[in-house]
Amino acid sequence: MEKYDPLNSGQADLERALGALVPVPTRFTEPQISYQAGLLAGKRQVNRWRAVAVIALALTAYTFVDRPRPPVVKNDQVADRSPQSQPETNPFNSPNIVAASYLRLRDAVVRDGWDALPPASGGGNVEPSATVLSMQ
């Protein structure tokens, strides 16, 4: 057993006063206290996630708003556009001519049917293959 020093008169008065205290009845039941504690813990977690989302949104906005301006490129070179420097082109091989002839041929086939197609250039009299004959 431990030995304690005897209390002086002030400490003895304090001990009697503390021993006379009676706990105040609570206004809440145990389930209510547990519910409130869980609710407050959940709010703290939600607030953390909200803070993280706000920080991420702020960083994203800063990234898009405060972008460095593209540098201005100044080009002092001048291209020579004299007629001698242009390569000679065949106007009948240009993509516009080929596309136009295709469109005219397509319109003729739509209007007149397959007979509007020009005869196929080939090796003369060619016999149809067995697969073509079986399809007929």
C-alpha positions as CSV (number, residue, x, y, z in Angstrom):
1,M,0.0,0.0,0.0
2,E,1.1,3.5,-0.7
3,K,1.4,5.9,2.1
4,Y,-0.1,9.4,1.5
5,D,0.9,12.5,3.4
6,P,-2.0,13.8,5.5
7,L,-4.0,16.6,3.8
8,N,-3.8,20.1,5.1
9,S,-7.0,22.0,5.9
10,G,-7.4,23.6,2.4
11,Q,-6.9,20.2,0.6
12,A,-9.4,18.6,3.0
13,D,-12.0,21.3,2.2
14,L,-11.5,20.8,-1.5
15,E,-11.9,17.1,-1.2
16,R,-15.2,17.4,0.7
17,A,-16.5,20.0,-1.9
18,L,-15.6,17.7,-4.8
19,G,-17.2,14.7,-3.1
20,A,-20.4,16.6,-2.7
21,L,-20.8,17.3,-6.5
22,V,-23.6,15.4,-8.2
23,P,-23.5,14.8,-12.0
24,V,-26.1,16.7,-14.0
25,P,-28.6,14.5,-15.9
26,T,-27.9,14.6,-19.6
27,R,-30.3,15.8,-22.3
28,F,-29.3,13.2,-24.8
29,T,-29.4,9.4,-24.8
30,E,-26.5,7.2,-25.8
31,P,-27.8,6.5,-29.4
32,Q,-28.3,10.3,-29.9
33,I,-24.8,11.0,-28.9
34,S,-23.4,8.3,-31.1
35,Y,-25.5,9.6,-34.1
36,Q,-24.3,13.1,-33.6
37,A,-20.6,12.0,-33.3
38,G,-21.0,10.0,-36.6
39,L,-22.7,13.0,-38.3
40,L,-19.9,15.4,-37.3
41,A,-17.2,12.9,-38.4
42,G,-18.9,12.5,-41.8
43,K,-19.1,16.3,-42.2
44,R,-15.4,16.5,-41.6
45,Q,-14.7,13.9,-44.2
46,V,-17.0,15.6,-46.7
47,N,-15.3,18.9,-46.1
48,R,-11.9,17.4,-46.7
49,W,-13.1,16.1,-50.1
50,R,-14.7,19.4,-50.9
51,A,-11.4,21.1,-50.1
52,V,-9.5,18.7,-52.3
53,A,-12.0,19.3,-55.2
54,V,-11.7,23.1,-54.8
55,I,-7.9,22.9,-54.9
56,A,-8.0,20.7,-58.0
57,L,-10.4,23.0,-59.7
58,A,-8.3,26.1,-58.8
59,L,-5.2,24.5,-60.2
60,T,-6.9,23.5,-63.4
61,A,-8.4,27.0,-63.8
62,Y,-5.0,28.5,-63.2
63,T,-3.4,26.2,-65.8
64,F,-5.8,27.2,-68.5
65,V,-6.0,30.9,-67.6
66,D,-2.4,31.7,-67.0
67,R,-0.9,30.1,-70.1
68,P,2.2,31.7,-71.7
69,R,1.5,33.6,-74.8
70,P,2.8,32.0,-78.0
71,P,5.9,33.8,-79.3
72,V,5.5,36.1,-82.3
73,V,7.4,34.7,-85.2
74,K,8.7,37.3,-87.7
75,N,9.7,36.0,-91.1
76,D,11.4,38.4,-93.4
77,Q,12.0,36.0,-96.2
78,V,10.1,36.6,-99.5
79,A,9.2,33.8,-101.9
80,D,10.0,34.3,-105.5
81,R,6.8,34.0,-107.5
82,S,8.1,34.9,-110.9
83,P,6.7,32.7,-113.8
84,Q,10.2,31.1,-114.4
85,S,10.3,29.6,-110.9
86,Q,6.9,27.8,-111.2
87,P,7.2,24.1,-112.4
88,E,5.3,23.2,-115.5
89,T,2.2,21.2,-114.7
90,N,-0.1,19.2,-117.0
91,P,-3.6,20.6,-116.4
92,F,-5.2,17.2,-117.5
93,N,-3.5,15.3,-114.6
94,S,-4.7,17.7,-111.9
95,P,-7.0,16.2,-109.2
96,N,-9.8,18.6,-110.1
97,I,-9.9,17.3,-113.7
98,V,-9.9,13.7,-112.6
99,A,-12.6,14.3,-110.0
100,A,-14.8,16.2,-112.6
101,S,-14.5,13.3,-115.1
102,Y,-15.5,10.8,-112.4
103,L,-18.5,12.9,-111.5
104,R,-19.6,13.2,-115.1
105,L,-19.3,9.4,-115.5
106,R,-21.2,8.8,-112.3
107,D,-24.0,11.1,-113.4
108,A,-24.2,9.3,-116.8
109,V,-24.5,5.9,-115.1
110,V,-27.2,7.2,-112.8
111,R,-29.1,8.7,-115.7
112,D,-28.6,6.0,-118.4
113,G,-27.7,2.9,-116.4
114,W,-24.7,0.6,-116.9
115,D,-24.8,1.0,-120.7
116,A,-23.3,4.6,-120.2
117,L,-20.0,3.1,-119.2
118,P,-17.3,3.2,-121.9
119,P,-16.1,-0.2,-123.1
120,A,-13.5,-1.7,-120.9
121,S,-10.0,-1.6,-122.3
122,G,-8.5,-5.1,-122.0
123,G,-6.9,-7.9,-123.8
124,G,-9.7,-8.6,-126.3
125,N,-12.1,-11.5,-126.0
126,V,-11.9,-12.7,-122.5
127,E,-14.0,-15.6,-121.3
128,P,-15.9,-15.0,-118.0
129,S,-14.6,-17.0,-115.1
130,A,-16.5,-19.9,-113.6
131,T,-17.6,-17.9,-110.5
132,V,-19.2,-15.2,-112.7
133,L,-21.0,-17.8,-114.7
134,S,-22.3,-19.5,-111.5
135,M,-23.6,-16.2,-110.3
136,Q,-25.9,-15.7,-113.3
